[in-house]
Amino acid sequence: MRRWISFISHLAMLAIFASFVSFETGNETFEVPEGLKVYVAKEVGFPEVATIDRPEASYPIFLDRSFIGFKEALAFKESQGSYSAVNTLGYMGKYQFGANTLKLMGVYDTEQFLANPALQEQIFQLNVARNKWILRRDIKRFVGKRINGIHITESGIVAAAHLSGAGNVKKYLRSYGREDFSDAYGSSIAYYMRKFEGYDISMIGAKRNPKI
């Protein structure tokens, strides 16, 4: 029975194929079905990329709790991840560094810094290592404790140091939250401690006076 079904199926396919094929002097000549023939040239247009509505993203990319997740979350808070960003106070790049902080790590040409994403990433890692060194005793003393309801973690301390400087973070921790700091836009050490707590940034070791 199966042989007959297979045989009939093949015959049907051959019949359909033969309706579009003619044989002349032993050679096969394929003909285009009438319904597929085009007699008048038609112009086909595609929309320009610029005409496509692409709304600006207003939310961060959600990553894991690794160092990459940490730096990208912090970058989004600082500049929405823009390497070319310069704020009203003159802080620059994806991670919003000031000129004086850049000089500490060997960068004196701010235009070159803004134009070089790889350099910005390198400086961010060096600054994490630098803040870890300055705050190494405070990290050892306070990580795992709670201050004003905030669980103190290494990543929260380092993020707060990025915001305010390591010296202000020491004051905050050693006063148990009584001496807080807020920048010109209203972000505080306590806010950064809470927002960036719990990331694993152990891949960056503490380093004294790191430079490029």
ROTIZA-547379 format. One line per 3 residues: number of its first residue (from 0); their letters; for each residue x, y, z of N, C-alpha, C. Coordinates in Angstrom, 3 decimals, decimal comma, always signed. Layout:
BEGIN
NUM> a> X Y Z X Y Z X Y Z; ...
// end
This chain:
BEGIN
0> mrr> +0,828 -1,204 +0,000 +0,000 +0,000 +0,000 +0,864 +1,257 +0,000; +1,927 +1,218 +0,860 +2,815 +2,376 +0,927 +3,526 +2,618 -0,406; +3,851 +1,481 -1,114 +4,515 +1,638 -2,414 +3,605 +2,351 -3,406
3> wis> +2,313 +2,017 -3,368 +1,364 +2,674 -4,293 +1,219 +4,155 -3,964; +1,159 +4,512 -2,651 +1,053 +5,931 -2,265 +2,275 +6,700 -2,729; +3,456 +6,097 -2,537 +4,697 +6,752 -2,961 +4,723 +6,926 -4,467
6> fis> +4,282 +5,880 -5,200 +4,279 +5,934 -6,658 +3,341 +7,019 -7,162; +2,134 +7,100 -6,564 +1,158 +8,115 -6,989 +1,664 +9,521 -6,676; +2,337 +9,696 -5,520 +2,882 +11,006 -5,152 +3,926 +11,466 -6,147
9> hla> +4,791 +10,524 -6,563 +5,815 +10,870 -7,547 +5,180 +11,237 -8,888; +4,144 +10,498 -9,282 +3,460 +10,819 -10,545 +2,848 +12,212 -10,503; +2,263 +12,580 -9,350 +1,649 +13,911 -9,213 +2,703 +14,997 -9,331
12> mla> +3,852 +14,805 -8,681 +4,930 +15,795 -8,754 +5,449 +15,941 -10,170; +5,574 +14,797 -10,886 +6,042 +14,856 -12,267 +5,042 +15,584 -13,151; +3,761 +15,392 -12,887 +2,734 +16,063 -13,688 +2,790 +17,571 -13,504
15> ifa> +2,979 +18,010 -12,236 +3,089 +19,456 -11,967 +4,323 +20,035 -12,619; +5,436 +19,309 -12,500 +6,686 +19,785 -13,081 +6,592 +19,859 -14,602; +5,918 +18,874 -15,213 +5,821 +18,828 -16,671 +5,008 +19,983 -17,218
18> sfv> +4,102 +20,528 -16,409 +3,281 +21,645 -16,895 +4,109 +22,898 -17,140; +5,320 +22,975 -16,569 +6,186 +24,141 -16,753 +7,407 +23,835 -17,613; +7,492 +22,595 -18,130 +8,687 +22,201 -18,868 +8,298 +21,704 -20,249
21> sfe> +9,082 +22,087 -21,249 +8,892 +21,538 -22,594 +10,208 +20,936 -23,044; +10,128 +19,933 -23,878 +11,333 +19,234 -24,322 +11,539 +19,498 -25,807; +12,713 +20,012 -26,131 +13,042 +20,281 -27,526 +14,391 +19,664 -27,838
24> tgn> +14,415 +18,789 -28,827 +15,639 +18,107 -29,284 +16,436 +17,547 -28,106; +15,700 +16,979 -27,189 +16,375 +16,327 -26,074 +16,818 +17,261 -24,971; +16,669 +18,578 -25,149 +17,089 +19,527 -24,112 +15,870 +20,034 -23,354
27> etf> +16,027 +20,252 -22,032 +14,940 +20,757 -21,219 +14,920 +22,285 -21,252; +13,749 +22,859 -21,516 +13,579 +24,304 -21,522 +12,560 +24,672 -20,454; +12,994 +25,418 -19,447 +12,117 +25,784 -18,345 +11,401 +27,080 -18,682
30> evp> +10,114 +27,127 -18,452 +9,306 +28,309 -18,723 +8,773 +28,881 -17,417; +8,792 +30,217 -17,322 +8,254 +30,894 -16,144 +6,744 +30,905 -16,240; +6,029 +30,492 -15,181 +4,566 +30,546 -15,207 +4,079 +31,967 -15,469
33> egl> +2,974 +32,103 -16,186 +2,451 +33,406 -16,596 +2,224 +34,332 -15,398; +1,754 +33,776 -14,311 +1,448 +34,602 -13,149 +2,667 +35,213 -12,490; +3,876 +34,690 -12,806 +5,095 +35,206 -12,195 +5,889 +36,118 -13,114
36> kvy> +5,419 +36,293 -14,357 +6,145 +37,129 -15,308 +5,903 +38,610 -15,026; +6,962 +39,448 -15,193 +6,865 +40,901 -15,006 +7,218 +41,568 -16,319; +6,283 +42,376 -16,854 +6,502 +43,020 -18,149 +6,886 +44,493 -18,008
39> vak> +6,601 +45,095 -16,863 +6,924 +46,517 -16,648 +7,838 +46,610 -15,436; +8,951 +47,342 -15,582 +9,893 +47,500 -14,468 +9,238 +48,279 -13,337; +9,405 +47,782 -12,147 +8,833 +48,450 -10,986 +9,938 +48,821 -10,022
42> evg> +9,857 +50,056 -9,488 +10,854 +50,525 -8,528 +10,413 +50,140 -7,122; +11,293 +49,482 -6,426 +10,992 +49,067 -5,053 +11,834 +49,897 -4,114; +11,210 +50,533 -3,139 +11,945 +51,383 -2,202 +11,931 +50,800 -0,801
45> fpe> +12,968 +51,128 -0,041 +13,077 +50,709 +1,339 +13,262 +51,942 +2,199; +12,722 +51,973 +3,415 +12,846 +53,174 +4,246 +14,282 +53,436 +4,646; +14,662 +54,686 +4,666 +15,971 +55,054 +5,172 +16,031 +54,751 +6,660
48> vat> +17,243 +54,455 +7,154 +17,406 +54,143 +8,572 +16,920 +55,304 +9,429; +17,159 +56,534 +8,941 +16,809 +57,717 +9,726 +15,310 +57,871 +9,910; +14,513 +57,228 +9,034 +13,064 +57,388 +9,137 +12,441 +56,422 +10,129
51> idr> +13,220 +55,468 +10,596 +12,686 +54,496 +11,530 +12,674 +55,100 +12,919; +11,552 +55,024 +13,565 +11,406 +55,612 +14,891 +12,092 +54,717 +15,909; +13,159 +55,215 +16,503 +13,894 +54,463 +17,515 +13,944 +55,303 +18,784
54> pea> +13,007 +55,125 +19,689 +13,012 +55,934 +20,900 +14,260 +55,699 +21,733; +14,743 +56,760 +22,389 +15,931 +56,647 +23,218 +15,630 +55,753 +24,422; +16,596 +54,913 +24,745 +16,426 +54,050 +25,914 +16,460 +54,894 +27,177
57> syp> +15,557 +54,625 +28,079 +15,510 +55,367 +29,326 +15,666 +54,439 +30,518; +16,297 +53,290 +30,278 +16,452 +52,313 +31,338 +17,787 +51,609 +31,148; +18,391 +51,117 +32,227 +19,688 +50,455 +32,116 +19,564 +49,041 +31,598
60> ifl> +20,669 +48,523 +31,096 +20,719 +47,108 +30,746 +20,919 +46,324 +32,044; +20,088 +45,292 +32,252 +20,174 +44,542 +33,491 +21,227 +43,450 +33,343; +22,239 +43,498 +34,201 +23,328 +42,543 +34,168 +23,379 +41,796 +35,496
63> drs> +24,327 +40,862 +35,605 +24,457 +40,104 +36,841 +25,214 +40,909 +37,891; +25,593 +40,258 +38,980 +26,250 +40,948 +40,096 +27,762 +40,852 +40,008; +28,290 +40,655 +38,813 +29,731 +40,590 +38,608 +30,328 +41,996 +38,527
66> fig> +31,639 +42,062 +38,336 +32,287 +43,366 +38,181 +31,759 +44,089 +36,945; +31,499 +43,348 +35,871 +30,957 +43,982 +34,667 +29,590 +44,589 +34,969; +28,757 +43,833 +35,694 +27,462 +44,371 +36,085 +27,605 +45,618 +36,936
69> fke> +28,577 +45,601 +37,836 +28,839 +46,757 +38,709 +29,218 +47,992 +37,909; +30,203 +47,848 +37,032 +30,697 +49,028 +36,320 +29,665 +49,573 +35,334; +28,872 +48,679 +34,719 +27,868 +49,155 +33,774 +26,696 +49,824 +34,492
72> ala> +26,327 +49,305 +35,659 +25,268 +49,940 +36,442 +25,714 +51,310 +36,936; +26,958 +51,406 +37,386 +27,492 +52,685 +37,852 +27,608 +53,669 +36,696; +28,052 +53,179 +35,535 +28,173 +54,045 +34,353 +26,828 +54,596 +33,924
75> fke> +25,797 +53,760 +34,006 +24,470 +54,239 +33,618 +23,993 +55,331 +34,566; +24,270 +55,166 +35,854 +23,886 +56,191 +36,824 +24,650 +57,488 +36,575; +25,916 +57,372 +36,215 +26,759 +58,554 +36,038 +26,467 +59,294 +34,734
78> sqg> +26,331 +58,567 +33,630 +26,271 +59,238 +32,318 +25,327 +58,560 +31,338; +24,539 +57,593 +31,799 +23,750 +56,723 +30,926 +24,648 +55,976 +29,945; +25,896 +55,750 +30,364 +26,829 +54,933 +29,591 +27,475 +55,620 +28,420
81> sys> +27,491 +56,958 +28,395 +28,043 +57,701 +27,256 +29,510 +58,058 +27,485; +30,375 +57,592 +26,587 +31,796 +57,914 +26,692 +32,073 +59,401 +26,434; +31,205 +60,080 +25,745 +31,448 +61,481 +25,378 +30,749 +62,472 +26,308
84> avn> +30,113 +61,993 +27,358 +29,340 +62,876 +28,243 +30,247 +63,802 +29,041; +29,822 +65,053 +29,162 +30,476 +66,041 +30,035 +29,349 +66,758 +30,777; +29,360 +66,715 +32,095 +28,254 +67,332 +32,826 +28,511 +68,817 +33,090
87> tlg> +27,602 +69,465 +33,763 +27,688 +70,918 +33,962 +28,839 +71,324 +34,878; +29,394 +70,359 +35,620 +30,523 +70,653 +36,504 +31,858 +70,265 +35,870; +31,802 +69,786 +34,637 +33,035 +69,448 +33,934 +33,511 +68,020 +34,120
90> ymg> +32,719 +67,177 +34,770 +33,101 +65,771 +34,906 +32,857 +65,051 +33,577; +33,772 +64,149 +33,243 +33,854 +63,669 +31,863 +33,718 +62,162 +31,717; +33,158 +61,768 +30,568 +33,185 +60,386 +30,127 +32,112 +59,506 +30,730
93> kyq> +32,238 +58,240 +30,412 +31,257 +57,239 +30,816 +31,101 +57,162 +32,327; +32,226 +57,363 +33,046 +32,210 +57,239 +34,495 +32,338 +58,583 +35,207; +32,337 +59,676 +34,446 +32,321 +61,033 +34,997 +33,500 +61,304 +35,945
96> fga> +34,691 +61,331 +35,354 +35,900 +61,655 +36,114 +36,196 +63,145 +36,032; +36,736 +63,668 +37,126 +37,217 +65,033 +37,124 +38,662 +65,088 +36,673; +39,099 +66,254 +36,208 +40,464 +66,404 +35,683 +41,507 +66,088 +36,751
99> ntl> +41,275 +66,485 +37,998 +42,255 +66,237 +39,058 +42,420 +64,747 +39,345; +41,319 +64,000 +39,337 +41,399 +62,551 +39,545 +42,159 +61,886 +38,405; +41,916 +62,354 +37,182 +42,637 +61,793 +36,030 +44,143 +62,020 +36,150
102> klm> +44,532 +63,198 +36,629 +45,961 +63,491 +36,784 +46,619 +62,532 +37,779; +45,883 +62,149 +38,822 +46,434 +61,215 +39,814 +46,818 +59,883 +39,177; +46,135 +59,549 +38,077 +46,402 +58,263 +37,425 +47,144 +58,417 +36,101
105> gvy> +47,706 +59,622 +35,873 +48,595 +59,830 +34,735 +47,948 +60,303 +33,455; +46,726 +60,819 +33,522 +46,053 +61,320 +32,320 +45,962 +62,842 +32,419; +46,569 +63,531 +31,456 +46,606 +64,995 +31,472 +45,878 +65,612 +30,280
108> dte> +45,621 +64,827 +29,257 +44,937 +65,316 +28,057 +43,473 +64,876 +28,118; +42,594 +65,784 +28,519 +41,182 +65,424 +28,694 +40,486 +65,152 +27,362; +40,906 +65,818 +26,300 +40,302 +65,562 +24,985 +40,627 +64,150 +24,516
111> qfl> +41,860 +63,748 +24,726 +42,243 +62,378 +24,373 +41,457 +61,375 +25,224; +41,282 +61,687 +26,482 +40,527 +60,819 +27,384 +39,100 +60,629 +26,883; +38,442 +61,712 +26,504 +37,060 +61,639 +26,035 +36,936 +60,849 +24,737
114> anp> +37,969 +60,912 +23,909 +37,921 +60,263 +22,595 +38,372 +58,806 +22,630; +38,714 +58,295 +23,804 +39,318 +56,963 +23,893 +38,560 +56,082 +24,895; +37,550 +55,323 +24,437 +36,787 +54,456 +25,346 +37,657 +53,451 +26,092
117> alq> +38,662 +52,885 +25,423 +39,521 +51,895 +26,081 +40,266 +52,523 +27,249; +40,712 +53,761 +27,077 +41,407 +54,468 +28,155 +40,454 +54,728 +29,324; +39,213 +55,083 +29,022 +38,233 +55,328 +30,081 +37,986 +54,061 +30,898
120> eqi> +37,895 +52,926 +30,225 +37,693 +51,665 +30,945 +38,908 +51,335 +31,812; +40,097 +51,601 +31,282 +41,319 +51,336 +32,040 +41,395 +52,219 +33,285; +41,076 +53,500 +33,120 +41,115 +54,431 +34,243 +40,090 +54,045 +35,308
123> fql> +38,918 +53,581 +34,890 +37,921 +53,174 +35,874 +38,456 +52,028 +36,736; +39,078 +51,041 +36,115 +39,610 +49,919 +36,878 +40,736 +50,363 +37,801; +41,581 +51,262 +37,326 +42,653 +51,783 +38,182 +42,072 +52,548 +39,368
126> nva> +41,002 +53,279 +39,147 +40,403 +54,051 +40,232 +39,754 +53,140 +41,268; +39,164 +52,044 +40,811 +38,625 +51,054 +41,752 +39,763 +50,494 +42,607; +40,865 +50,139 +41,971 +42,018 +49,603 +42,703 +42,565 +50,632 +43,685
129> rnk> +42,604 +51,881 +43,264 +43,097 +52,970 +44,125 +42,195 +53,167 +45,336; +40,883 +53,208 +45,130 +39,951 +53,394 +46,245 +39,948 +52,188 +47,181; +40,125 +51,001 +46,624 +40,227 +49,819 +47,481 +41,436 +49,912 +48,410
132> wil> +42,543 +50,431 +47,881 +43,752 +50,575 +48,707 +43,538 +51,614 +49,811; +43,017 +52,769 +49,443 +42,811 +53,832 +50,429 +41,838 +53,388 +51,523; +40,840 +52,611 +51,148 +39,781 +52,219 +52,082 +39,935 +50,783 +52,592
135> rrd> +41,096 +50,201 +52,412 +41,274 +48,785 +52,726 +40,934 +48,463 +54,185; +41,331 +49,336 +55,120 +41,041 +49,077 +56,536 +39,549 +49,225 +56,825; +38,918 +50,211 +56,187 +37,484 +50,433 +56,401 +36,664 +49,308 +55,770
138> ikr> +37,111 +48,805 +54,626 +36,435 +47,665 +53,998 +36,477 +46,461 +54,937; +37,646 +46,209 +55,505 +37,798 +45,077 +56,425 +36,937 +45,260 +57,678; +36,833 +46,487 +58,154 +36,136 +46,757 +59,412 +34,619 +46,790 +59,273
141> fvg> +34,121 +47,355 +58,170 +32,691 +47,645 +58,088 +31,879 +46,708 +57,191; +32,504 +46,000 +56,250 +31,735 +45,116 +55,372 +31,002 +44,065 +56,200; +29,727 +43,924 +55,935 +28,887 +42,989 +56,668 +28,058 +43,645 +57,757
144> kri> +28,394 +44,881 +58,118 +27,626 +45,593 +59,136 +26,480 +46,359 +58,481; +25,632 +46,940 +59,317 +24,539 +47,783 +58,839 +24,678 +49,172 +59,433; +24,498 +50,171 +58,583 +24,510 +51,568 +59,005 +23,252 +52,222 +58,466
147> ngi> +22,434 +52,719 +59,359 +21,160 +53,342 +58,967 +20,324 +52,416 +58,081; +20,349 +51,130 +58,407 +19,563 +50,152 +57,666 +20,187 +49,683 +56,366; +21,377 +50,169 +56,041 +22,052 +49,804 +54,781 +23,071 +48,704 +55,049
150> hit> +22,996 +47,635 +54,289 +23,976 +46,556 +54,383 +25,259 +47,018 +53,703; +26,335 +47,110 +54,466 +27,592 +47,633 +53,932 +28,343 +46,526 +53,200; +28,664 +46,779 +51,935 +29,419 +45,822 +51,120 +30,594 +46,548 +50,472
153> esg> +31,534 +45,758 +49,992 +32,703 +46,347 +49,337 +32,308 +47,150 +48,110; +31,398 +46,630 +47,312 +31,008 +47,342 +46,095 +30,291 +48,653 +46,422; +29,486 +48,652 +47,494 +28,835 +49,895 +47,906 +29,833 +50,933 +48,359
156> iva> +30,852 +50,511 +49,092 +31,896 +51,430 +49,557 +32,653 +52,016 +48,376; +33,027 +51,160 +47,417 +33,797 +51,628 +46,253 +32,959 +52,561 +45,383; +31,681 +52,255 +45,206 +30,807 +53,136 +44,426 +30,666 +54,493 +45,101
159> aah> +30,511 +54,486 +46,427 +30,394 +55,748 +47,166 +31,678 +56,566 +47,060; +32,830 +55,879 +47,045 +34,105 +56,580 +46,883 +34,216 +57,192 +45,493; +33,639 +56,526 +44,503 +33,617 +57,083 +43,146 +32,806 +58,379 +43,130
162> lsg> +31,741 +58,406 +43,899 +30,894 +59,601 +43,964 +31,557 +60,739 +44,720; +32,070 +60,446 +45,900 +32,436 +61,521 +46,834 +33,912 +61,630 +47,158; +34,676 +60,612 +46,747 +36,071 +60,551 +47,175 +36,200 +59,654 +48,390
165> agn> +37,331 +58,979 +48,498 +37,535 +58,011 +49,579 +37,507 +58,666 +50,954; +38,000 +59,900 +51,055 +38,030 +60,584 +52,352 +36,647 +60,783 +52,939; +35,674 +61,162 +52,121 +34,305 +61,351 +52,599 +33,646 +60,035 +52,987
168> vkk> +34,029 +58,953 +52,300 +33,489 +57,641 +52,655 +34,020 +57,209 +54,019; +35,281 +57,490 +54,296 +35,833 +57,187 +55,620 +35,047 +57,913 +56,707; +34,753 +59,190 +56,470 +33,986 +59,962 +57,454 +32,603 +59,366 +57,660
171> ylr> +31,971 +58,960 +56,579 +30,637 +58,377 +56,669 +30,662 +57,095 +57,498; +31,592 +56,217 +57,182 +31,648 +54,932 +57,869 +32,037 +55,100 +59,340; +33,038 +55,910 +59,593 +33,550 +56,029 +60,957 +32,616 +56,835 +61,869
174> syg> +31,711 +57,606 +61,246 +30,692 +58,302 +62,042 +29,396 +57,508 +62,084; +29,414 +56,317 +61,513 +28,233 +55,455 +61,414 +27,054 +56,186 +60,764; +27,381 +56,882 +59,680 +26,350 +57,503 +58,852 +25,966 +58,906 +59,246
177> red> +26,533 +59,442 +60,307 +26,154 +60,797 +60,712 +26,722 +61,856 +59,774; +27,906 +61,590 +59,231 +28,541 +62,538 +58,316 +28,381 +62,025 +56,881; +27,297 +62,400 +56,265 +27,035 +61,999 +54,882 +27,515 +63,103 +53,950
180> fsd> +27,516 +62,795 +52,669 +27,939 +63,750 +51,633 +26,974 +63,633 +50,471; +26,583 +64,763 +49,898 +25,756 +64,767 +48,690 +26,426 +65,618 +47,628; +26,384 +65,155 +46,378 +26,973 +65,951 +45,307 +25,996 +67,037 +44,855
183> ayg> +26,387 +67,790 +43,835 +25,581 +68,925 +43,371 +24,232 +68,493 +42,814; +24,091 +67,210 +42,461 +22,838 +66,715 +41,894 +21,992 +65,959 +42,924; +22,444 +65,948 +44,173 +21,646 +65,365 +45,238 +21,926 +63,916 +45,578
186> ssi> +22,889 +63,286 +44,896 +23,223 +61,885 +45,205 +24,118 +61,848 +46,441; +23,799 +60,954 +47,364 +24,526 +60,881 +48,628 +25,319 +59,585 +48,745; +26,232 +59,565 +49,726 +26,986 +58,352 +50,003 +26,037 +57,219 +50,389
189> ayy> +25,063 +57,524 +51,250 +24,106 +56,499 +51,676 +23,358 +55,912 +50,483; +22,973 +56,770 +49,539 +22,247 +56,308 +48,351 +23,114 +55,363 +47,523; +24,380 +55,725 +47,315 +25,277 +54,873 +46,530 +25,586 +53,576 +47,267
192> mrk> +25,731 +53,646 +48,590 +25,971 +52,436 +49,378 +24,842 +51,427 +49,170; +23,613 +51,937 +49,160 +22,458 +51,055 +49,008 +22,299 +50,587 +47,558; +22,419 +51,519 +46,618 +22,150 +51,207 +45,208 +23,149 +50,204 +44,640
195> feg> +24,402 +50,267 +45,074 +25,436 +49,427 +44,470 +25,966 +48,358 +45,424; +25,171 +47,973 +46,389 +25,596 +46,932 +47,323 +25,524 +45,560 +46,670; +26,401 +44,679 +47,088 +26,274 +43,266 +46,742 +26,864 +42,819 +45,430
198> ydi> +27,646 +43,655 +44,754 +28,326 +43,210 +43,538 +29,666 +42,557 +43,912; +30,073 +41,591 +43,110 +31,363 +40,933 +43,321 +32,435 +41,662 +42,516; +33,228 +42,465 +43,192 +34,283 +43,224 +42,497 +35,668 +42,731 +42,928
201> smi> +35,719 +41,475 +43,344 +36,973 +40,908 +43,850 +38,032 +40,748 +42,769; +37,624 +40,785 +41,495 +38,614 +40,621 +40,428 +39,585 +41,801 +40,346; +39,226 +42,936 +40,941 +40,119 +44,097 +40,989 +40,761 +44,152 +42,368
204> gak> +42,082 +44,039 +42,406 +42,787 +44,082 +43,680 +43,134 +45,505 +44,070; +43,360 +45,708 +45,361 +43,783 +47,008 +45,862 +45,189 +47,321 +45,371; +45,394 +48,576 +44,991 +46,711 +48,968 +44,486 +47,026 +50,404 +44,895
207> rnp> +48,208 +50,608 +45,413 +48,622 +51,936 +45,857 +49,114 +52,767 +44,682; +48,545 +53,950 +44,542 +48,920 +54,915 +43,493 +49,045 +54,299 +42,096; +48,013 +53,676 +41,614 +48,096 +53,082 +40,256 +48,113 +54,147 +39,175
210> ki> +48,875 +53,923 +38,136 +48,965 +54,850 +37,010 +49,018 +54,063 +35,702; +48,630 +54,735 +34,624 +48,698 +54,074 +33,322 +50,149 +54,076 +32,840
// end
